[in-house]
Amino acid sequence: MSTAIDLFAGLGGWSTGARAAGVQVLWAANHWPAAVEWHSANHPDTQHVCQDLHQARWDQVPAHDLLLASPCCQGHSPARGKANGNPQHDSSRSTAWAVVSALEFHRSQFGLVENVPEFTKWALYPAWVQAVHALGYQVAPHVVDCADLSVPQHRVRLFLVLTRSQAPLMLELHKRQHVPAANFLNFDTGRWSSIEKPGRAQATLERVRNGRARFGDQFIMPYYGKGSGLTGRDINRPIGTITTLDRWALVRGNEMRMLNATEALAAMSFPADTLRPDNHRLTMHMAGNAVPPLAGQRVIEALLKAA
């Protein structure tokens, strides 16, 4: 197994992980021009297409050994709140059918599909699996906390291993030592503001008080969101899930600041030399949508070993 294609490539988590695992990514696609621009910058030897994959011309895609894909997860993720499962997300959920189309045309030996675990609760998931089976593939679901693969972030994701084999192929994904958030946080840089400034939400002040009581003067905490907890987090454990919006705040004494884009990319395990937009919001969006490269690498390496 030496070549791959990357569907819904985004900033390039799968591609970066594949490259680290010794697999060449021949072709990558995304419908978002900004994602294609930055994926191209980081993977200049890969052929790129900016396209809605519902309309993909698979005959123009090079033959490959491994299909990598991260179909849109927004229609499945519980983070979408009450709208989760509503018809407005049908188009995003339907992106998963591009995987079937690519497999049907190319019949690659292997496929790896990443999504949120709720993907398996999609009403059409049984039909999707049946379609993959009809093409001669087995489907082996793996639910993995990326922190167990040494990504410095608790991020639970589903990895579907697709193989043209007699039985589903379950990978040996050994749990590795957790990497603490302290490895990438820098409390000596950034734009800090006073915690007690006018207008600060009471929920934020309560989280700060509770965090100080548990962890002292330096810790991280969720800045917003229901269910994100009323306490901080110890910097000696992995950070929580990086989302597409600013979620995590650093507290230092009487000051606080939001996690910066460099730290967010490090939390996702992107290499330090990854090229990215200057725009903070755009980078955070790309980071939060990505596959952690180290997780991708570990999964691909386990597949290479098993195959």
Disulfide bonds with the S-S distance in Angstrom:
none
